[in-house]
Amino acid sequence: MIIVHVCVFATSLALYLDFVAIFR
């Protein structure tokens, strides 16, 4: 399902940005 893929991608991106914010 495309929607599921988009949700997973959005979640990964959010976690990545959150990790970068904490790392910095």
N, CA, C and O atoms as a DFTB+ gen file, in Angstrom:
96 C
 N C O
     1  1       0.850      -1.206       0.000
     2  2       0.000       0.000       0.000
     3  2       0.883       1.253       0.000
     4  3       1.825       1.357       0.786
     5  1       0.576       2.179      -0.868
     6  2       1.369       3.411      -0.963
     7  2       1.259       4.222       0.321
     8  3       2.245       4.783       0.799
     9  1       0.039       4.279       0.880
    10  2      -0.180       5.083       2.093
    11  2       0.696       4.574       3.242
    12  3       1.274       5.367       3.985
    13  1       0.790       3.263       3.380
    14  2       1.618       2.686       4.449
    15  2       3.074       3.079       4.238
    16  3       3.773       3.435       5.186
    17  1       3.527       3.011       2.989
    18  2       4.911       3.363       2.675
    19  2       5.175       4.821       3.036
    20  3       6.219       5.148       3.601
    21  1       4.237       5.685       2.711
    22  2       4.389       7.114       3.014
    23  2       4.440       7.326       4.521
    24  3       5.244       8.119       5.010
    25  1       3.584       6.617       5.262
    26  2       3.567       6.757       6.730
    27  2       4.904       6.309       7.307
    28  3       5.465       6.979       8.175
    29  1       5.410       5.191       6.833
    30  2       6.691       4.675       7.325
    31  2       7.807       5.662       7.001
    32  3       8.665       5.933       7.842
    33  1       7.794       6.200       5.782
    34  2       8.819       7.160       5.372
    35  2       8.752       8.409       6.242
    36  3       9.780       8.926       6.679
    37  1       7.525       8.896       6.493
    38  2       7.348      10.103       7.312
    39  2       7.847       9.845       8.730
    40  3       8.488      10.704       9.335
    41  1       7.548       8.652       9.260
    42  2       7.985       8.319      10.617
    43  2       9.512       8.240      10.678
    44  3      10.126       8.754      11.613
    45  1      10.121       7.596       9.679
    46  2      11.586       7.493       9.657
    47  2      12.208       8.879       9.588
    48  3      13.187       9.162      10.279
    49  1      11.637       9.742       8.752
    50  2      12.172      11.092       8.608
    51  2      12.047      11.850       9.922
    52  3      12.972      12.555      10.325
    53  1      10.914      11.708      10.586
    54  2      10.696      12.401      11.865
    55  2      11.698      11.899      12.907
    56  3      12.288      12.695      13.637
    57  1      11.889      10.582      12.975
    58  2      12.837      10.016      13.940
    59  2      14.258      10.480      13.616
    60  3      15.034      10.791      14.520
    61  1      14.595      10.525      12.325
    62  2      15.930      10.974      11.917
    63  2      16.167      12.428      12.327
    64  3      17.221      12.762      12.870
    65  1      15.184      13.289      12.064
    66  2      15.329      14.703      12.428
    67  2      15.418      14.847      13.943
    68  3      16.191      15.662      14.447
    69  1      14.628      14.057      14.670
    70  2      14.646      14.115      16.134
    71  2      16.022      13.670      16.640
    72  3      16.573      14.273      17.561
    73  1      16.572      12.614      16.034
    74  2      17.884      12.116      16.431
    75  2      18.956      13.172      16.175
    76  3      19.832      13.392      17.012
    77  1      18.883      13.823      15.015
    78  2      19.861      14.861      14.672
    79  2      19.763      16.013      15.664
    80  3      20.780      16.550      16.102
    81  1      18.540      16.387      16.015
    82  2      18.338      17.497      16.956
    83  2      18.952      17.153      18.320
    84  3      19.580      17.999      18.956
    85  1      18.764      15.911      18.757
    86  2      19.308      15.489      20.059
    87  2      20.836      15.375      19.964
    88  3      21.554      15.776      20.881
    89  1      21.322      14.823      18.844
    90  2      22.757      14.622      18.677
    91  2      23.491      15.959      18.690
    92  3      24.601      16.057      19.215
    93  1      22.866      16.999      18.106
    94  2      23.497      18.302      18.073
    95  2      23.243      18.972      19.400
    96  3      23.685      20.101      19.617
